[in-house]
Amino acid sequence: MRRWFTCAALIGAAWLGITAAAPTRSPKPDSTPTKASKPDRSDDRAIDLAIQVMDALGGKMEWGAIRGVRWISGAESKGRSIGVPRRHSWDRWQGWHRMQGVLPDGRAYVIVDNVIDGRARAWIAGAAVEGDSLLPLVARAREAWREDSFWLLMPYRLQEPGVILSSAGDTTVAGVEYDRIEMTFGPDMDRAGDRCWIYVNRALHQIQALQMLPKGASGPPRGYTFEGWTQVAHLLFPTAHRDTMFAETLPGDTLRTNIYTRAVQTLEAFPPREFTAP
């Protein structure tokens, strides 16, 4: 049976029930992230690194100039899709988010919600969903937004209000130098309680790997790549995230779990009915 693809399962305690393969090459043991006490403000070195990352993405002015983003999120492993992909549209200026796809029974759905004020509406097979039936759909859309937007947009979130960045030293893997940043989130943010360790290629100022310890999770952090960097207009976006770090895999490798983003678009304006109709 087809099922909804939920990235939450990838990041939550079960992580899709798939154990990440041991990386072919990993940071030295003395560079493994630890559960040190969390700071309440970003440090200067980490802020400087975040500025370099944003400049390499295309620049803060270019990012601030776009009205919104569209993309398709999904996952695959061993050459087979995991669940059903979904398409997102996000109006950065007014907070509207649209998610659409296909239910397990083959019916098309559209869910529209506002990530700022919480307003929401939904349609299944073109018919409006109302009352108590709307609530689980909206909850699913908001969880999908939380997870899917993270993989695509995390590099742009480093300087977001509420994000706390701490320099976590550096490491060298396969001759490549990486600066490390610990990223945590304020209590009012959608990822409050999660901890991330970001690996920035020092020469390119580009995020190329991530370790994450979700809120409440035990054990070592899980590692994922940030690769498949694609230029859209004047901005760069990561489009593939394999469940390993620094592994020697070919771009077409299908053995590892890959959280992907496809058909990325940046928009200066949305069609009038983008957030008001199916």
C-alpha positions in Angstrom: 0.0 0.0 0.0 1.2 3.5 -0.8 1.7 5.8 2.2 2.4 9.4 2.9 6.1 10.1 3.0 6.9 11.8 6.3 10.4 13.1 6.9 9.5 13.2 10.5 10.1 9.5 10.6 13.6 10.0 9.3 14.5 12.4 12.0 12.4 11.1 14.9 13.3 8.3 17.2 12.7 5.6 14.6 14.4 7.4 11.7 12.2 5.4 9.3 13.2 2.3 11.1 16.3 2.3 8.8 19.7 2.2 10.5 22.1 4.6 8.9 25.1 2.7 7.5 28.4 3.4 9.1 30.2 6.2 7.2 33.1 5.1 5.0 35.0 8.1 6.4 34.0 10.0 9.5 35.4 12.7 11.7 38.0 11.6 14.2 36.8 10.5 17.6 38.0 13.6 19.3 35.7 15.7 17.0 32.5 13.8 17.9 29.7 16.1 19.1 29.1 16.0 22.8 26.1 17.0 25.0 27.8 20.1 26.4 25.6 22.7 28.0 23.9 24.9 25.4 24.7 28.6 25.1 22.0 31.3 25.1 23.6 33.4 22.3 25.7 32.9 19.1 29.4 33.4 19.3 31.4 35.7 17.0 33.2 32.9 15.1 30.0 31.0 14.4 28.3 34.2 13.1 31.3 34.9 10.8 31.0 31.4 9.4 27.2 31.8 8.9 27.8 35.0 7.0 30.3 33.2 4.7 27.8 30.4 4.1 25.1 32.9 3.1 27.4 34.7 0.8 28.3 31.5 -0.9 24.6 30.6 -1.3 24.1 33.8 -3.3 23.8 36.5 -0.7 21.4 37.8 1.9 20.1 40.4 -0.5 19.2 37.9 -3.2 17.5 35.6 -0.6 15.6 38.5 0.8 14.4 39.6 -2.6 12.5 36.5 -3.5 8.8 36.2 -2.6 8.6 32.4 -2.3 9.8 28.9 -3.1 8.3 25.8 -4.6 9.7 22.3 -4.4 9.0 18.6 -4.3 10.1 16.5 -1.3 10.5 12.7 -1.1 12.7 9.9 -0.1 14.2 6.8 -1.7 16.3 3.8 -0.7 17.8 1.0 -2.7 16.3 2.4 -5.9 12.7 2.5 -4.6 10.6 5.4 -3.4 9.7 5.6 0.3 6.1 6.8 0.5 4.6 9.4 -1.8 6.4 12.6 -2.8 4.7 15.9 -2.0 4.9 19.4 -3.5 5.3 22.5 -1.4 4.8 26.2 -2.1 5.8 28.8 0.5 5.1 32.5 0.5 8.0 34.0 2.6 6.3 37.4 3.0 2.9 36.4 4.2 3.5 33.0 5.7 1.3 30.9 3.5 2.3 27.3 2.8 0.6 24.9 0.4 1.2 21.1 0.3 -0.3 18.8 -2.3 0.0 15.2 -3.3 -1.8 11.9 -3.5 -3.4 10.0 -0.6 -2.9 6.2 -0.3 -6.3 5.6 -1.9 -5.3 7.7 -5.0 -7.3 10.8 -4.3 -5.5 14.2 -4.7 -5.2 16.4 -1.7 -4.3 20.1 -1.2 -3.6 21.6 2.3 -3.0 25.3 2.8 -1.9 26.7 6.1 -0.3 29.8 7.4 2.8 29.2 9.4 2.5 32.6 11.1 -1.1 32.9 12.2 -2.3 29.2 12.0 -5.2 29.7 9.5 -5.8 26.6 7.4 -8.0 25.0 4.8 -7.9 21.7 2.8 -9.4 19.9 -0.1 -9.6 16.2 -1.0 -10.5 15.3 -4.6 -11.5 19.0 -5.0 -14.0 19.0 -2.1 -13.4 21.2 0.9 -12.6 19.5 4.2 -14.1 21.1 7.2 -14.6 20.6 11.0 -12.8 17.9 12.9 -11.8 16.2 9.6 -9.6 19.2 8.9 -7.4 19.0 12.0 -5.4 15.9 11.2 -4.7 17.1 7.7 -3.4 20.4 9.0 -1.3 18.7 11.6 0.3 16.5 8.9 1.0 19.5 6.7 2.7 21.4 9.5 4.9 18.4 10.4 5.7 18.0 6.7 6.6 21.7 6.5 8.8 21.4 9.6 10.8 18.5 8.1 10.8 19.1 4.4 11.7 22.8 4.6 14.5 22.0 6.9 16.4 19.9 4.4 16.0 22.5 1.6 16.3 25.7 3.6 18.5 25.0 6.7 21.5 26.7 5.1 19.4 29.9 4.9 18.3 29.6 8.5 21.7 30.1 10.1 21.0 33.8 10.8 17.3 33.4 11.6 16.2 35.1 14.8 16.1 32.5 17.6 18.8 30.3 16.1 21.9 29.9 18.4 25.2 29.1 16.7 28.4 28.0 18.4 31.8 27.4 16.9 32.6 23.7 17.4 36.2 23.6 16.1 37.3 22.1 12.9 38.2 18.7 11.4 39.9 17.3 8.2 38.3 14.5 6.3 40.0 13.0 3.2 42.2 16.1 3.0 39.3 18.5 3.1 39.1 21.0 6.0 35.7 21.6 7.6 34.7 24.2 10.1 32.0 22.9 12.5 29.0 24.9 13.8 26.7 23.7 16.5 23.1 24.9 15.8 20.4 24.9 18.4 16.9 26.6 18.4 15.1 29.0 20.7 12.1 27.7 22.8 9.6 29.3 20.4 11.1 27.8 17.2 9.7 24.7 15.3 12.9 22.7 16.1 13.3 23.7 19.8 15.2 20.9 21.5 17.0 19.6 18.4 20.8 19.9 18.2 22.7 20.0 14.9 26.4 20.0 14.1 27.1 21.5 10.7 30.2 20.8 8.6 31.2 23.7 6.4 33.8 23.2 3.7 36.3 25.8 4.5 37.4 26.4 0.9 33.9 26.6 -0.5 32.0 28.0 2.5 29.4 25.4 1.7 27.6 23.1 4.1 28.4 19.5 3.1 27.3 17.4 6.1 25.1 17.5 9.1 24.9 15.5 12.4 21.6 15.8 14.2 20.4 14.8 17.7 16.6 15.3 17.8 14.9 16.4 21.0 14.6 13.5 23.4 16.7 11.2 21.3 19.5 9.1 22.9 22.6 7.7 21.4 25.1 9.3 19.0 23.9 11.9 16.4 22.9 10.7 12.9 24.9 11.9 10.0 23.5 13.1 6.6 25.2 14.7 3.6 24.2 18.0 2.0 24.9 17.6 -1.7 23.4 17.9 -5.1 23.8 21.6 -4.9 21.7 23.3 -7.6 21.6 26.9 -8.7 18.1 28.4 -9.1 18.2 32.0 -10.4 21.1 33.4 -8.3 20.7 31.1 -5.3 22.1 27.6 -4.4 20.0 24.9 -2.8 20.9 21.4 -1.6 18.8 18.7 -3.3 20.1 15.4 -1.8 20.8 14.1 1.7 22.2 10.6 2.1 22.2 8.8 5.4 25.9 8.8 5.8 28.7 11.3 6.1 31.7 11.8 3.9 31.1 8.3 2.3 32.7 7.7 -1.1 29.5 7.3 -3.1 28.8 8.1 -6.7 26.1 10.7 -7.5 23.8 7.9 -8.8 24.2 5.7 -5.7 20.9 4.1 -4.8 21.9 1.9 -1.9 21.6 4.5 0.8 18.5 6.4 2.0 18.3 9.7 0.2 16.0 12.5 1.3 15.6 14.5 -1.9 14.3 17.8 -3.1 13.4 18.3 -6.8 11.9 20.9 -9.1 13.0 23.8 -6.9 11.7 27.2 -8.1 12.0 30.7 -6.7 9.2 33.1 -7.3 8.7 36.8 -7.4 4.9 36.4 -7.3 2.3 33.6 -6.8 -0.8 33.0 -9.0 -3.9 34.6 -7.3 -5.4 31.2 -6.4 -2.2 29.5 -5.1 -3.3 29.6 -1.4 -7.1 30.0 -1.8 -8.2 27.1 -4.0 -7.2 23.4 -4.8 
